[in-house]
């Protein structure tokens, strides 16, 4: 018998077209960004570091997926109106 996680399925269906904020661009958030992007979420990322201090792989992924990013000083100024907020 296969276990089906109904709550996860519900989340995956409901995240589509939702505004999602991800605070912190650590390497652990790369899989989260890719997963939410693949589910159709409208992602914006926030990090207090300047671009050159952010891991190159994750920054390249943000750019590749054309995700809006607020970084550096004042990075949380635009953190409003989101349906979901993920932070580390």
Biopython code that builds the backbone (N, CA, C, O; Angstrom):
import numpy as np
from Bio.PDB.StructureBuilder import StructureBuilder

atoms = [
    (1, "UNK", "N", (0.830, -1.189, 0.000)),
    (1, "UNK", "CA", (0.000, 0.000, 0.000)),
    (1, "UNK", "C", (0.869, 1.245, 0.000)),
    (1, "UNK", "O", (1.781, 1.367, 0.817)),
    (2, "UNK", "N", (0.599, 2.150, -0.892)),
    (2, "UNK", "CA", (1.378, 3.378, -1.013)),
    (2, "UNK", "C", (0.784, 4.469, -0.139)),
    (2, "UNK", "O", (-0.427, 4.691, -0.137)),
    (3, "UNK", "N", (1.661, 5.156, 0.612)),
    (3, "UNK", "CA", (1.224, 6.265, 1.452)),
    (3, "UNK", "C", (1.107, 7.528, 0.600)),
    (3, "UNK", "O", (2.011, 7.854, -0.169)),
    (4, "UNK", "N", (0.009, 8.219, 0.742)),
    (4, "UNK", "CA", (-0.200, 9.481, 0.031)),
    (4, "UNK", "C", (-0.343, 10.586, 1.067)),
    (4, "UNK", "O", (-1.220, 10.533, 1.930)),
    (5, "UNK", "N", (0.512, 11.572, 0.977)),
    (5, "UNK", "CA", (0.471, 12.697, 1.898)),
    (5, "UNK", "C", (-0.504, 13.732, 1.340)),
    (5, "UNK", "O", (-0.145, 14.547, 0.491)),
    (6, "UNK", "N", (-1.722, 13.685, 1.824)),
    (6, "UNK", "CA", (-2.776, 14.572, 1.317)),
    (6, "UNK", "C", (-2.460, 16.046, 1.564)),
    (6, "UNK", "O", (-2.729, 16.890, 0.709)),
    (7, "UNK", "N", (-1.891, 16.358, 2.727)),
    (7, "UNK", "CA", (-1.553, 17.754, 3.049)),
    (7, "UNK", "C", (-0.487, 18.299, 2.089)),
    (7, "UNK", "O", (-0.567, 19.446, 1.650)),
    (8, "UNK", "N", (0.501, 17.474, 1.772)),
    (8, "UNK", "CA", (1.527, 17.897, 0.828)),
    (8, "UNK", "C", (0.931, 18.095, -0.558)),
    (8, "UNK", "O", (1.249, 19.073, -1.236)),
    (9, "UNK", "N", (0.085, 17.194, -0.978)),
    (9, "UNK", "CA", (-0.576, 17.342, -2.274)),
    (9, "UNK", "C", (-1.411, 18.615, -2.316)),
    (9, "UNK", "O", (-1.414, 19.325, -3.322)),
    (10, "UNK", "N", (-2.115, 18.906, -1.233)),
    (10, "UNK", "CA", (-2.931, 20.118, -1.148)),
    (10, "UNK", "C", (-2.053, 21.363, -1.240)),
    (10, "UNK", "O", (-2.372, 22.306, -1.965)),
    (11, "UNK", "N", (-0.937, 21.359, -0.493)),
    (11, "UNK", "CA", (0.003, 22.484, -0.549)),
    (11, "UNK", "C", (0.534, 22.670, -1.969)),
    (11, "UNK", "O", (0.534, 23.784, -2.492)),
    (12, "UNK", "N", (0.980, 21.593, -2.587)),
    (12, "UNK", "CA", (1.543, 21.668, -3.931)),
    (12, "UNK", "C", (0.545, 22.233, -4.931)),
    (12, "UNK", "O", (0.929, 22.964, -5.844)),
    (13, "UNK", "N", (-0.723, 21.904, -4.768)),
    (13, "UNK", "CA", (-1.748, 22.429, -5.669)),
    (13, "UNK", "C", (-2.057, 23.895, -5.384)),
    (13, "UNK", "O", (-2.286, 24.677, -6.307)),
    (14, "UNK", "N", (-2.063, 24.265, -4.105)),
    (14, "UNK", "CA", (-2.447, 25.623, -3.720)),
    (14, "UNK", "C", (-1.346, 26.665, -3.884)),
    (14, "UNK", "O", (-1.638, 27.861, -3.890)),
    (15, "UNK", "N", (-0.100, 26.249, -4.015)),
    (15, "UNK", "CA", (1.017, 27.199, -4.111)),
    (15, "UNK", "C", (1.096, 27.848, -5.493)),
    (15, "UNK", "O", (1.714, 28.901, -5.649)),
    (16, "UNK", "N", (0.482, 27.233, -6.482)),
    (16, "UNK", "CA", (0.539, 27.755, -7.852)),
    (16, "UNK", "C", (-0.026, 29.174, -7.898)),
    (16, "UNK", "O", (-1.113, 29.450, -7.391)),
    (17, "UNK", "N", (0.748, 30.066, -8.524)),
    (17, "UNK", "CA", (0.408, 31.481, -8.702)),
    (17, "UNK", "C", (0.348, 32.281, -7.406)),
    (17, "UNK", "O", (-0.116, 33.422, -7.413)),
    (18, "UNK", "N", (0.805, 31.712, -6.302)),
    (18, "UNK", "CA", (0.851, 32.452, -5.041)),
    (18, "UNK", "C", (2.154, 33.238, -4.976)),
    (18, "UNK", "O", (3.180, 32.825, -5.515)),
    (19, "UNK", "N", (2.084, 34.397, -4.294)),
    (19, "UNK", "CA", (3.278, 35.220, -4.088)),
    (19, "UNK", "C", (4.043, 34.657, -2.893)),
    (19, "UNK", "O", (3.539, 34.614, -1.771)),
    (20, "UNK", "N", (5.277, 34.225, -3.167)),
    (20, "UNK", "CA", (6.093, 33.561, -2.149)),
    (20, "UNK", "C", (7.381, 34.352, -1.937)),
    (20, "UNK", "O", (8.093, 34.671, -2.889)),
    (21, "UNK", "N", (7.668, 34.662, -0.670)),
    (21, "UNK", "CA", (8.927, 35.314, -0.296)),
    (21, "UNK", "C", (9.838, 34.279, 0.336)),
    (21, "UNK", "O", (9.415, 33.494, 1.184)),
    (22, "UNK", "N", (11.088, 34.289, -0.087)),
    (22, "UNK", "CA", (12.107, 33.433, 0.530)),
    (22, "UNK", "C", (13.178, 34.354, 1.081)),
    (22, "UNK", "O", (13.829, 35.085, 0.335)),
    (23, "UNK", "N", (13.354, 34.311, 2.398)),
    (23, "UNK", "CA", (14.319, 35.185, 3.065)),
    (23, "UNK", "C", (15.569, 34.385, 3.361)),
    (23, "UNK", "O", (15.539, 33.402, 4.101)),
    (24, "UNK", "N", (16.660, 34.819, 2.778)),
    (24, "UNK", "CA", (17.951, 34.154, 2.946)),
    (24, "UNK", "C", (18.279, 33.290, 1.747)),
    (24, "UNK", "O", (17.512, 32.400, 1.381)),
    (25, "UNK", "N", (19.414, 33.553, 1.144)),
    (25, "UNK", "CA", (19.835, 32.798, -0.040)),
    (25, "UNK", "C", (20.988, 31.855, 0.285)),
    (25, "UNK", "O", (22.002, 31.833, -0.413)),
    (26, "UNK", "N", (20.822, 31.084, 1.344)),
    (26, "UNK", "CA", (21.802, 30.052, 1.656)),
    (26, "UNK", "C", (21.627, 28.880, 0.709)),
    (26, "UNK", "O", (20.592, 28.755, 0.053)),
    (27, "UNK", "N", (22.625, 28.029, 0.634)),
    (27, "UNK", "CA", (22.565, 26.902, -0.295)),
    (27, "UNK", "C", (21.404, 25.961, 0.005)),
    (27, "UNK", "O", (20.942, 25.250, -0.887)),
    (28, "UNK", "N", (20.930, 25.947, 1.240)),
    (28, "UNK", "CA", (19.806, 25.063, 1.575)),
    (28, "UNK", "C", (18.502, 25.539, 0.939)),
    (28, "UNK", "O", (17.554, 24.761, 0.833)),
    (29, "UNK", "N", (18.438, 26.786, 0.520)),
    (29, "UNK", "CA", (17.219, 27.291, -0.110)),
    (29, "UNK", "C", (17.164, 27.030, -1.617)),
    (29, "UNK", "O", (16.116, 27.212, -2.237)),
    (30, "UNK", "N", (18.274, 26.609, -2.203)),
    (30, "UNK", "CA", (18.242, 26.346, -3.653)),
    (30, "UNK", "C", (17.209, 25.279, -4.017)),
    (30, "UNK", "O", (16.425, 25.501, -4.940)),
    (31, "UNK", "N", (17.172, 24.127, -3.334)),
    (31, "UNK", "CA", (16.149, 23.135, -3.687)),
    (31, "UNK", "C", (14.728, 23.674, -3.458)),
    (31, "UNK", "O", (13.817, 23.364, -4.225)),
    (32, "UNK", "N", (14.544, 24.472, -2.411)),
    (32, "UNK", "CA", (13.233, 25.061, -2.141)),
    (32, "UNK", "C", (12.822, 25.990, -3.270)),
    (32, "UNK", "O", (11.685, 25.932, -3.738)),
    (33, "UNK", "N", (13.729, 26.839, -3.710)),
    (33, "UNK", "CA", (13.448, 27.769, -4.809)),
    (33, "UNK", "C", (13.060, 26.993, -6.064)),
    (33, "UNK", "O", (12.065, 27.314, -6.714)),
    (34, "UNK", "N", (13.838, 25.983, -6.399)),
    (34, "UNK", "CA", (13.543, 25.202, -7.601)),
    (34, "UNK", "C", (12.206, 24.471, -7.486)),
    (34, "UNK", "O", (11.435, 24.427, -8.444)),
    (35, "UNK", "N", (11.937, 23.904, -6.320)),
    (35, "UNK", "CA", (10.690, 23.163, -6.122)),
    (35, "UNK", "C", (9.480, 24.094, -6.250)),
    (35, "UNK", "O", (8.531, 23.788, -6.972)),
    (36, "UNK", "N", (9.518, 25.212, -5.558)),
    (36, "UNK", "CA", (8.394, 26.154, -5.617)),
    (36, "UNK", "C", (8.228, 26.737, -7.013)),
    (36, "UNK", "O", (7.106, 26.944, -7.476)),
    (37, "UNK", "N", (9.332, 27.000, -7.677)),
    (37, "UNK", "CA", (9.282, 27.507, -9.049)),
    (37, "UNK", "C", (8.597, 26.486, -9.964)),
    (37, "UNK", "O", (7.744, 26.842, -10.777)),
    (38, "UNK", "N", (8.976, 25.231, -9.823)),
    (38, "UNK", "CA", (8.392, 24.164, -10.642)),
    (38, "UNK", "C", (6.906, 23.953, -10.352)),
    (38, "UNK", "O", (6.172, 23.456, -11.206)),
    (39, "UNK", "N", (6.462, 24.329, -9.149)),
    (39, "UNK", "CA", (5.051, 24.236, -8.804)),
    (39, "UNK", "C", (4.251, 25.448, -9.287)),
    (39, "UNK", "O", (3.025, 25.470, -9.176)),
    (40, "UNK", "N", (4.946, 26.452, -9.820)),
    (40, "UNK", "CA", (4.266, 27.618, -10.374)),
    (40, "UNK", "C", (4.108, 28.785, -9.419)),
    (40, "UNK", "O", (3.315, 29.690, -9.678)),
    (41, "UNK", "N", (4.856, 28.784, -8.308)),
    (41, "UNK", "CA", (4.804, 29.901, -7.368)),
    (41, "UNK", "C", (5.487, 31.124, -7.978)),
    (41, "UNK", "O", (6.399, 30.998, -8.795)),
    (42, "UNK", "N", (5.034, 32.298, -7.573)),
    (42, "UNK", "CA", (5.646, 33.570, -7.990)),
    (42, "UNK", "C", (6.600, 33.990, -6.870)),
    (42, "UNK", "O", (6.186, 34.557, -5.859)),
    (43, "UNK", "N", (7.875, 33.701, -7.074)),
    (43, "UNK", "CA", (8.886, 33.806, -6.013)),
    (43, "UNK", "C", (9.623, 35.142, -6.066)),
    (43, "UNK", "O", (9.947, 35.659, -7.135)),
    (44, "UNK", "N", (9.877, 35.682, -4.867)),
    (44, "UNK", "CA", (10.785, 36.805, -4.684)),
    (44, "UNK", "C", (11.733, 36.407, -3.569)),
    (44, "UNK", "O", (11.303, 35.868, -2.549)),
    (45, "UNK", "N", (13.025, 36.669, -3.754)),
    (45, "UNK", "CA", (14.008, 36.315, -2.731)),
    (45, "UNK", "C", (14.569, 37.578, -2.087)),
    (45, "UNK", "O", (14.643, 38.639, -2.707)),
    (46, "UNK", "N", (14.962, 37.429, -0.818)),
    (46, "UNK", "CA", (15.492, 38.531, -0.020)),
    (46, "UNK", "C", (16.739, 38.053, 0.706)),
    (46, "UNK", "O", (16.751, 36.960, 1.272)),
    (47, "UNK", "N", (17.786, 38.868, 0.693)),
    (47, "UNK", "CA", (18.993, 38.524, 1.439)),
    (47, "UNK", "C", (19.705, 39.808, 1.826)),
    (47, "UNK", "O", (19.776, 40.747, 1.034)),
    (48, "UNK", "N", (20.235, 39.852, 3.052)),
    (48, "UNK", "CA", (20.893, 41.062, 3.528)),
    (48, "UNK", "C", (22.305, 41.243, 2.985)),
    (48, "UNK", "O", (22.911, 42.297, 3.179)),
    (49, "UNK", "N", (22.833, 40.229, 2.309)),
    (49, "UNK", "CA", (24.194, 40.330, 1.755)),
    (49, "UNK", "C", (24.175, 40.957, 0.365)),
    (49, "UNK", "O", (23.167, 40.924, -0.341)),
    (50, "UNK", "N", (25.298, 41.519, 0.001)),
    (50, "UNK", "CA", (25.479, 42.026, -1.358)),
    (50, "UNK", "C", (25.722, 40.837, -2.284)),
    (50, "UNK", "O", (26.111, 39.761, -1.827)),
    (51, "UNK", "N", (25.499, 41.025, -3.558)),
    (51, "UNK", "CA", (25.579, 39.936, -4.539)),
    (51, "UNK", "C", (26.890, 39.162, -4.478)),
    (51, "UNK", "O", (26.882, 37.933, -4.543)),
    (52, "UNK", "N", (27.996, 39.847, -4.356)),
    (52, "UNK", "CA", (29.290, 39.159, -4.385)),
    (52, "UNK", "C", (29.513, 38.252, -3.172)),
    (52, "UNK", "O", (30.423, 37.424, -3.193)),
    (53, "UNK", "N", (28.710, 38.387, -2.124)),
    (53, "UNK", "CA", (28.855, 37.536, -0.938)),
    (53, "UNK", "C", (27.878, 36.354, -0.951)),
    (53, "UNK", "O", (27.944, 35.488, -0.079)),
    (54, "UNK", "N", (26.988, 36.317, -1.921)),
    (54, "UNK", "CA", (26.023, 35.225, -2.037)),
    (54, "UNK", "C", (26.649, 34.109, -2.858)),
    (54, "UNK", "O", (27.322, 34.368, -3.857)),
    (55, "UNK", "N", (26.429, 32.869, -2.438)),
    (55, "UNK", "CA", (26.952, 31.704, -3.158)),
    (55, "UNK", "C", (26.636, 31.821, -4.648)),
    (55, "UNK", "O", (25.485, 32.033, -5.030)),
    (56, "UNK", "N", (27.638, 31.685, -5.467)),
    (56, "UNK", "CA", (27.506, 31.868, -6.917)),
    (56, "UNK", "C", (26.456, 30.944, -7.543)),
    (56, "UNK", "O", (25.683, 31.372, -8.401)),
    (57, "UNK", "N", (26.428, 29.683, -7.114)),
    (57, "UNK", "CA", (25.476, 28.726, -7.691)),
    (57, "UNK", "C", (24.035, 29.151, -7.459)),
    (57, "UNK", "O", (23.213, 29.097, -8.374)),
    (58, "UNK", "N", (23.726, 29.576, -6.235)),
    (58, "UNK", "CA", (22.345, 29.953, -5.958)),
    (58, "UNK", "C", (21.987, 31.267, -6.640)),
    (58, "UNK", "O", (20.864, 31.435, -7.114)),
    (59, "UNK", "N", (22.941, 32.207, -6.693)),
    (59, "UNK", "CA", (22.672, 33.471, -7.391)),
    (59, "UNK", "C", (22.437, 33.227, -8.880)),
    (59, "UNK", "O", (21.543, 33.825, -9.479)),
    (60, "UNK", "N", (23.239, 32.352, -9.471)),
    (60, "UNK", "CA", (23.046, 32.015, -10.888)),
    (60, "UNK", "C", (21.675, 31.387, -11.124)),
    (60, "UNK", "O", (21.037, 31.657, -12.141)),
    (61, "UNK", "N", (21.213, 30.544, -10.182)),
    (61, "UNK", "CA", (19.901, 29.911, -10.314)),
    (61, "UNK", "C", (18.792, 30.963, -10.229)),
    (61, "UNK", "O", (17.828, 30.901, -10.992)),
    (62, "UNK", "N", (18.915, 31.911, -9.326)),
    (62, "UNK", "CA", (17.940, 32.999, -9.211)),
    (62, "UNK", "C", (17.869, 33.774, -10.527)),
    (62, "UNK", "O", (16.781, 34.097, -11.005)),
    (63, "UNK", "N", (19.020, 34.066, -11.103)),
    (63, "UNK", "CA", (19.058, 34.783, -12.370)),
    (63, "UNK", "C", (18.490, 33.945, -13.515)),
    (63, "UNK", "O", (17.736, 34.451, -14.346)),
    (64, "UNK", "N", (18.851, 32.680, -13.554)),
    (64, "UNK", "CA", (18.384, 31.775, -14.610)),
    (64, "UNK", "C", (16.854, 31.665, -14.609)),
    (64, "UNK", "O", (16.227, 31.630, -15.668)),
    (65, "UNK", "N", (16.268, 31.612, -13.419)),
    (65, "UNK", "CA", (14.818, 31.480, -13.306)),
    (65, "UNK", "C", (14.099, 32.830, -13.373)),
    (65, "UNK", "O", (12.872, 32.895, -13.303)),
    (66, "UNK", "N", (14.879, 33.903, -13.510)),
    (66, "UNK", "CA", (14.324, 35.262, -13.615)),
    (66, "UNK", "C", (13.467, 35.603, -12.389)),
    (66, "UNK", "O", (12.351, 36.109, -12.511)),
    (67, "UNK", "N", (14.016, 35.314, -11.220)),
    (67, "UNK", "CA", (13.335, 35.568, -9.958)),
    (67, "UNK", "C", (13.732, 36.949, -9.446)),
    (67, "UNK", "O", (14.909, 37.311, -9.448)),
    (68, "UNK", "N", (12.737, 37.710, -9.011)),
    (68, "UNK", "CA", (13.004, 39.037, -8.454)),
    (68, "UNK", "C", (13.766, 38.873, -7.147)),
    (68, "UNK", "O", (13.449, 38.000, -6.339)),
    (69, "UNK", "N", (14.781, 39.723, -6.940)),
    (69, "UNK", "CA", (15.610, 39.633, -5.736)),
    (69, "UNK", "C", (15.831, 41.018, -5.141)),
    (69, "UNK", "O", (16.088, 41.990, -5.851)),
    (70, "UNK", "N", (15.724, 41.077, -3.824)),
    (70, "UNK", "CA", (16.080, 42.277, -3.068)),
    (70, "UNK", "C", (17.225, 41.881, -2.163)),
    (70, "UNK", "O", (17.086, 41.002, -1.313)),
    (71, "UNK", "N", (18.368, 42.543, -2.352)),
    (71, "UNK", "CA", (19.559, 42.171, -1.591)),
    (71, "UNK", "C", (20.214, 43.421, -1.021)),
    (71, "UNK", "O", (19.962, 44.541, -1.465)),
    (72, "UNK", "N", (21.063, 43.194, -0.025)),
    (72, "UNK", "CA", (21.812, 44.279, 0.574)),
    (72, "UNK", "C", (20.988, 45.073, 1.581)),
    (72, "UNK", "O", (19.919, 44.645, 2.017)),
    (73, "UNK", "N", (21.509, 46.224, 1.932)),
    (73, "UNK", "CA", (20.869, 47.086, 2.925)),
    (73, "UNK", "C", (19.428, 47.406, 2.527)),
    (73, "UNK", "O", (19.149, 47.715, 1.368)),
    (74, "UNK", "N", (18.543, 47.332, 3.471)),
    (74, "UNK", "CA", (17.137, 47.619, 3.210)),
    (74, "UNK", "C", (16.400, 46.530, 2.449)),
    (74, "UNK", "O", (15.342, 46.778, 1.871)),
    (75, "UNK", "N", (16.953, 45.338, 2.448)),
    (75, "UNK", "CA", (16.414, 44.248, 1.634)),
    (75, "UNK", "C", (14.987, 43.849, 2.011)),
    (75, "UNK", "O", (14.277, 43.286, 1.178)),
    (76, "UNK", "N", (14.554, 44.120, 3.224)),
    (76, "UNK", "CA", (13.201, 43.724, 3.631)),
    (76, "UNK", "C", (12.148, 44.816, 3.415)),
    (76, "UNK", "O", (10.982, 44.630, 3.761)),
    (77, "UNK", "N", (12.548, 45.926, 2.857)),
    (77, "UNK", "CA", (11.619, 47.035, 2.631)),
    (77, "UNK", "C", (10.408, 46.605, 1.810)),
    (77, "UNK", "O", (9.301, 47.091, 2.045)),
    (78, "UNK", "N", (10.598, 45.721, 0.872)),
    (78, "UNK", "CA", (9.519, 45.296, -0.019)),
    (78, "UNK", "C", (8.862, 43.987, 0.400)),
    (78, "UNK", "O", (8.201, 43.338, -0.411)),
    (79, "UNK", "N", (9.035, 43.599, 1.645)),
    (79, "UNK", "CA", (8.466, 42.351, 2.139)),
    (79, "UNK", "C", (7.026, 42.602, 2.616)),
    (79, "UNK", "O", (6.758, 42.705, 3.813)),
    (80, "UNK", "N", (6.128, 42.696, 1.661)),
    (80, "UNK", "CA", (4.719, 42.898, 1.994)),
    (80, "UNK", "C", (3.853, 42.340, 0.873)),
    (80, "UNK", "O", (4.240, 42.343, -0.295)),
    (81, "UNK", "N", (2.685, 41.867, 1.252)),
    (81, "UNK", "CA", (1.741, 41.365, 0.273)),
    (81, "UNK", "C", (1.999, 39.945, -0.211)),
    (81, "UNK", "O", (1.529, 39.567, -1.284)),
    (82, "UNK", "N", (2.731, 39.162, 0.552)),
    (82, "UNK", "CA", (3.043, 37.788, 0.148)),
    (82, "UNK", "C", (2.061, 36.806, 0.772)),
    (82, "UNK", "O", (1.591, 37.009, 1.891)),
    (83, "UNK", "N", (1.761, 35.755, 0.046)),
    (83, "UNK", "CA", (0.888, 34.704, 0.548)),
    (83, "UNK", "C", (1.628, 33.752, 1.476)),
    (83, "UNK", "O", (1.052, 33.239, 2.435)),
    (84, "UNK", "N", (2.913, 33.516, 1.189)),
    (84, "UNK", "CA", (3.754, 32.630, 1.982)),
    (84, "UNK", "C", (5.114, 33.270, 2.169)),
    (84, "UNK", "O", (5.622, 33.932, 1.264)),
    (85, "UNK", "N", (5.710, 33.076, 3.345)),
    (85, "UNK", "CA", (7.071, 33.553, 3.610)),
    (85, "UNK", "C", (7.868, 32.378, 4.187)),
    (85, "UNK", "O", (7.475, 31.763, 5.178)),
    (86, "UNK", "N", (8.988, 32.090, 3.543)),
    (86, "UNK", "CA", (9.889, 31.041, 4.016)),
    (86, "UNK", "C", (11.186, 31.723, 4.450)),
    (86, "UNK", "O", (11.705, 32.589, 3.746)),
    (87, "UNK", "N", (11.701, 31.330, 5.605)),
    (87, "UNK", "CA", (12.998, 31.868, 6.054)),
    (87, "UNK", "C", (13.764, 30.787, 6.771)),
    (87, "UNK", "O", (13.198, 29.831, 7.300)),
    (88, "UNK", "N", (15.092, 30.969, 6.773)),
    (88, "UNK", "CA", (15.915, 29.951, 7.439)),
    (88, "UNK", "C", (16.217, 30.369, 8.849)),
    (88, "UNK", "O", (16.898, 29.645, 9.575)),
]
sb = StructureBuilder()
sb.init_structure("model")
sb.init_model(0)
sb.init_chain("A")
sb.init_seg("    ")
for serial, (resi, resn, name, xyz) in enumerate(atoms, 1):
    if name == "N":
        sb.init_residue(resn, " ", resi, " ")
    sb.init_atom(name, np.array(xyz, "f"), 0.0, 1.0, " ", f" {name:<3s}", serial, name[0])
structure = sb.get_structure()
